[in-house]
Amino acid sequence: MSGADAKQLRAARRQLAIDSIGIWVLAIVIGTIFGFTAREGGLSLIETAAFSAFLFAGAAQFAAVGLLAVAAPWASIVLLVWLLNARHFLYAASIAPHAAALPRRVRAGLAYLLTDEAFALTSAHVARLGRMDLSGAWYAGFAIFVPWNLATLAGWLAGAALPDPATIGLDVAFPASMAGLAVGLVRDRAALAALVAGSAAAVGSALLVNASAAVMIGGLLGPLVGLVVVNRRRATR
Amino acid sequence: MIDPLRSDLVPLAILAGIGTYAARALPLLATGADRLPAPVLAYLRLIGPAVLGAIAAVNVFVDDASLRLGPEAVAVVVGALIGRWRDSLLVGMAATVLAVLLLRATIAA
């Protein structure tokens, strides 16, 4: 590695570390709420911890607890969780070309940690470097996994004593992190078009179809619009 | 009183996790991801901004299957733009939190 490459890597890792601070806060706040919600929903400490450790997907965990509270059958809970998390397929597909040279067991390990936030941090890190940085990818994954699981336990044990996140403005931390990372990935007109079209398609789908399908629809349609923008610009030159 | 060590729902968590892991792992474990045609790679590169933007937009613009244009939407857009300007997610998130608190206080006053 040349001196310039090493300098670029250090700068990108520093930025990753700074960006991850907001994600820690997010994971701690939402993880604590999940732990508290799960306890209120009748889950034991072990069961609550199992959802955070084995499922490790915030929105789907809340949905599962909500369905358990109304005594929904396990099959419907599992199906809903799988549908909610189908968007993770897109995340993995997006990262796969950069990770192809890594050993299979490493890719299998990274896949376990691939949440919304880990994907967002990893994508931004890859975009800065133009390649995969394995240490950065592990860091992005564990930057969510560790605080999320610890906060889940804390929330179950002491959640009732904590303030409502809305009173201190932290209820917007999740959309703020997603929007911030999305905007950070915009490097050209195609990405901007994908962001705008994906967001608009998702909102339209959430209003007309349902919220769980909306993200998938936005995530699939947005890049198509981005490609059309690129091809039109090429055609007009 | 809930028994903290009860484990009846642990198999459900594992079942739910298996499908989730499959969605996360299958594209990463498939071979040849680096030899995909250029248009496919271009498409995959654009998934990040599209899907993250979609998550944020649904969170702040949709409430109970209705369109919502509240202080949260304004704060998130403003915070994202400030974060982009300062090239820092942390600054953007802090700006969002401050903006939403200010807007809520203004509306309540």
Chai-1 contact restraints between the chains, C-beta under 6 A:
chainA,res_idxA,chainB,res_idxB,connection_type,confidence,min_distance_angstrom,max_distance_angstrom,comment,restraint_id
A,I18,B,L90,contact,1.0,0.0,6.0,A-B,restraint_1
A,D19,B,L89,contact,1.0,0.0,6.0,A-B,restraint_2
A,I21,B,L90,contact,1.0,0.0,6.0,A-B,restraint_3
A,G22,B,L89,contact,1.0,0.0,6.0,A-B,restraint_4
A,G22,B,L90,contact,1.0,0.0,6.0,A-B,restraint_5
A,G22,B,M93,contact,1.0,0.0,6.0,A-B,restraint_6
A,S44,B,I2,contact,1.0,0.0,6.0,A-B,restraint_7
A,S44,B,D3,contact,1.0,0.0,6.0,A-B,restraint_8
A,S44,B,P4,contact,1.0,0.0,6.0,A-B,restraint_9
A,S44,B,R6,contact,1.0,0.0,6.0,A-B,restraint_10
A,L45,B,P4,contact,1.0,0.0,6.0,A-B,restraint_11
A,I46,B,L5,contact,1.0,0.0,6.0,A-B,restraint_12
A,I46,B,S7,contact,1.0,0.0,6.0,A-B,restraint_13
A,E47,B,L9,contact,1.0,0.0,6.0,A-B,restraint_14
A,E47,B,V10,contact,1.0,0.0,6.0,A-B,restraint_15
A,A50,B,V10,contact,1.0,0.0,6.0,A-B,restraint_16
A,A50,B,A13,contact,1.0,0.0,6.0,A-B,restraint_17
A,F51,B,A13,contact,1.0,0.0,6.0,A-B,restraint_18
A,F54,B,A13,contact,1.0,0.0,6.0,A-B,restraint_19
A,F54,B,I14,contact,1.0,0.0,6.0,A-B,restraint_20
A,F54,B,G17,contact,1.0,0.0,6.0,A-B,restraint_21
A,L55,B,A13,contact,1.0,0.0,6.0,A-B,restraint_22
A,L55,B,A16,contact,1.0,0.0,6.0,A-B,restraint_23
A,L55,B,G17,contact,1.0,0.0,6.0,A-B,restraint_24
A,L55,B,T20,contact,1.0,0.0,6.0,A-B,restraint_25
A,A57,B,T20,contact,1.0,0.0,6.0,A-B,restraint_26
A,W74,B,L12,contact,1.0,0.0,6.0,A-B,restraint_27
A,V78,B,L15,contact,1.0,0.0,6.0,A-B,restraint_28
A,V78,B,A16,contact,1.0,0.0,6.0,A-B,restraint_29
A,V81,B,A16,contact,1.0,0.0,6.0,A-B,restraint_30
A,W82,B,G19,contact,1.0,0.0,6.0,A-B,restraint_31
A,N85,B,T20,contact,1.0,0.0,6.0,A-B,restraint_32
A,N85,B,A23,contact,1.0,0.0,6.0,A-B,restraint_33
A,A86,B,A23,contact,1.0,0.0,6.0,A-B,restraint_34
A,H88,B,A23,contact,1.0,0.0,6.0,A-B,restraint_35
A,H88,B,R24,contact,1.0,0.0,6.0,A-B,restraint_36
A,F89,B,A23,contact,1.0,0.0,6.0,A-B,restraint_37
A,L90,B,I47,contact,1.0,0.0,6.0,A-B,restraint_38
A,L90,B,V51,contact,1.0,0.0,6.0,A-B,restraint_39
A,A92,B,R24,contact,1.0,0.0,6.0,A-B,restraint_40
A,A92,B,P27,contact,1.0,0.0,6.0,A-B,restraint_41
A,A92,B,L28,contact,1.0,0.0,6.0,A-B,restraint_42
A,A93,B,P27,contact,1.0,0.0,6.0,A-B,restraint_43
A,A93,B,L44,contact,1.0,0.0,6.0,A-B,restraint_44
A,S94,B,L44,contact,1.0,0.0,6.0,A-B,restraint_45
A,S94,B,I47,contact,1.0,0.0,6.0,A-B,restraint_46
A,S94,B,G48,contact,1.0,0.0,6.0,A-B,restraint_47
A,A96,B,P27,contact,1.0,0.0,6.0,A-B,restraint_48
A,A96,B,L28,contact,1.0,0.0,6.0,A-B,restraint_49
A,A96,B,A33,contact,1.0,0.0,6.0,A-B,restraint_50
A,P97,B,A33,contact,1.0,0.0,6.0,A-B,restraint_51
A,P97,B,D34,contact,1.0,0.0,6.0,A-B,restraint_52
A,P97,B,L41,contact,1.0,0.0,6.0,A-B,restraint_53
A,A99,B,L28,contact,1.0,0.0,6.0,A-B,restraint_54
A,A100,B,A33,contact,1.0,0.0,6.0,A-B,restraint_55
A,A100,B,D34,contact,1.0,0.0,6.0,A-B,restraint_56
A,R107,B,L28,contact,1.0,0.0,6.0,A-B,restraint_57
A,R107,B,L29,contact,1.0,0.0,6.0,A-B,restraint_58
A,A111,B,R24,contact,1.0,0.0,6.0,A-B,restraint_59
A,A111,B,A25,contact,1.0,0.0,6.0,A-B,restraint_60
A,A111,B,L28,contact,1.0,0.0,6.0,A-B,restraint_61
A,L114,B,R24,contact,1.0,0.0,6.0,A-B,restraint_62
A,A120,B,L52,contact,1.0,0.0,6.0,A-B,restraint_63
A,S123,B,G48,contact,1.0,0.0,6.0,A-B,restraint_64
A,G169,B,V97,contact,1.0,0.0,6.0,A-B,restraint_65
A,G169,B,V100,contact,1.0,0.0,6.0,A-B,restraint_66
A,G169,B,L101,contact,1.0,0.0,6.0,A-B,restraint_67
A,V172,B,E72,contact,1.0,0.0,6.0,A-B,restraint_68
A,V172,B,A75,contact,1.0,0.0,6.0,A-B,restraint_69
A,V172,B,T96,contact,1.0,0.0,6.0,A-B,restraint_70
A,V172,B,V100,contact,1.0,0.0,6.0,A-B,restraint_71
A,P175,B,A56,contact,1.0,0.0,6.0,A-B,restraint_72
A,P175,B,N59,contact,1.0,0.0,6.0,A-B,restraint_73
A,P175,B,V60,contact,1.0,0.0,6.0,A-B,restraint_74
A,P175,B,V76,contact,1.0,0.0,6.0,A-B,restraint_75
A,A176,B,V76,contact,1.0,0.0,6.0,A-B,restraint_76
A,A176,B,G79,contact,1.0,0.0,6.0,A-B,restraint_77
A,A176,B,M93,contact,1.0,0.0,6.0,A-B,restraint_78
A,A176,B,T96,contact,1.0,0.0,6.0,A-B,restraint_79
A,S177,B,M93,contact,1.0,0.0,6.0,A-B,restraint_80
A,M178,B,L52,contact,1.0,0.0,6.0,A-B,restraint_81
A,M178,B,I55,contact,1.0,0.0,6.0,A-B,restraint_82
A,M178,B,A56,contact,1.0,0.0,6.0,A-B,restraint_83
A,A179,B,A56,contact,1.0,0.0,6.0,A-B,restraint_84
A,A179,B,V76,contact,1.0,0.0,6.0,A-B,restraint_85
A,A179,B,A80,contact,1.0,0.0,6.0,A-B,restraint_86
A,G180,B,A80,contact,1.0,0.0,6.0,A-B,restraint_87
A,G180,B,G83,contact,1.0,0.0,6.0,A-B,restraint_88
A,G180,B,L89,contact,1.0,0.0,6.0,A-B,restraint_89
A,G180,B,G92,contact,1.0,0.0,6.0,A-B,restraint_90
A,L181,B,L52,contact,1.0,0.0,6.0,A-B,restraint_91
A,A182,B,P49,contact,1.0,0.0,6.0,A-B,restraint_92
A,A182,B,L52,contact,1.0,0.0,6.0,A-B,restraint_93
A,A182,B,G53,contact,1.0,0.0,6.0,A-B,restraint_94
A,V183,B,A80,contact,1.0,0.0,6.0,A-B,restraint_95
A,V183,B,R84,contact,1.0,0.0,6.0,A-B,restraint_96
A,L185,B,G48,contact,1.0,0.0,6.0,A-B,restraint_97
A,L185,B,P49,contact,1.0,0.0,6.0,A-B,restraint_98
A,V186,B,P49,contact,1.0,0.0,6.0,A-B,restraint_99
A,A191,B,L46,contact,1.0,0.0,6.0,A-B,restraint_100
A,A191,B,P49,contact,1.0,0.0,6.0,A-B,restraint_101
A,A194,B,L46,contact,1.0,0.0,6.0,A-B,restraint_102
A,A194,B,P49,contact,1.0,0.0,6.0,A-B,restraint_103
A,A194,B,A50,contact,1.0,0.0,6.0,A-B,restraint_104
A,L195,B,P49,contact,1.0,0.0,6.0,A-B,restraint_105
A,L195,B,G53,contact,1.0,0.0,6.0,A-B,restraint_106
A,G198,B,A50,contact,1.0,0.0,6.0,A-B,restraint_107
A,G198,B,G53,contact,1.0,0.0,6.0,A-B,restraint_108
A,G198,B,A54,contact,1.0,0.0,6.0,A-B,restraint_109
A,S199,B,G53,contact,1.0,0.0,6.0,A-B,restraint_110
A,S199,B,A54,contact,1.0,0.0,6.0,A-B,restraint_111
A,S199,B,A57,contact,1.0,0.0,6.0,A-B,restraint_112
A,A202,B,A54,contact,1.0,0.0,6.0,A-B,restraint_113
A,A202,B,A57,contact,1.0,0.0,6.0,A-B,restraint_114
A,A202,B,V58,contact,1.0,0.0,6.0,A-B,restraint_115
A,V203,B,A57,contact,1.0,0.0,6.0,A-B,restraint_116
A,V203,B,F61,contact,1.0,0.0,6.0,A-B,restraint_117
A,V203,B,V62,contact,1.0,0.0,6.0,A-B,restraint_118
A,A206,B,V58,contact,1.0,0.0,6.0,A-B,restraint_119
A,A206,B,V62,contact,1.0,0.0,6.0,A-B,restraint_120
A,A211,B,V58,contact,1.0,0.0,6.0,A-B,restraint_121
A,A214,B,V58,contact,1.0,0.0,6.0,A-B,restraint_122
A,V215,B,A54,contact,1.0,0.0,6.0,A-B,restraint_123
A,V215,B,I55,contact,1.0,0.0,6.0,A-B,restraint_124
A,G218,B,A54,contact,1.0,0.0,6.0,A-B,restraint_125
A,G219,B,I47,contact,1.0,0.0,6.0,A-B,restraint_126
A,G219,B,A50,contact,1.0,0.0,6.0,A-B,restraint_127
A,G219,B,V51,contact,1.0,0.0,6.0,A-B,restraint_128
A,G219,B,A54,contact,1.0,0.0,6.0,A-B,restraint_129
A,G222,B,A50,contact,1.0,0.0,6.0,A-B,restraint_130
A,P223,B,Y43,contact,1.0,0.0,6.0,A-B,restraint_131
A,P223,B,L46,contact,1.0,0.0,6.0,A-B,restraint_132
A,P223,B,I47,contact,1.0,0.0,6.0,A-B,restraint_133
A,P223,B,A50,contact,1.0,0.0,6.0,A-B,restraint_134
A,G226,B,L46,contact,1.0,0.0,6.0,A-B,restraint_135
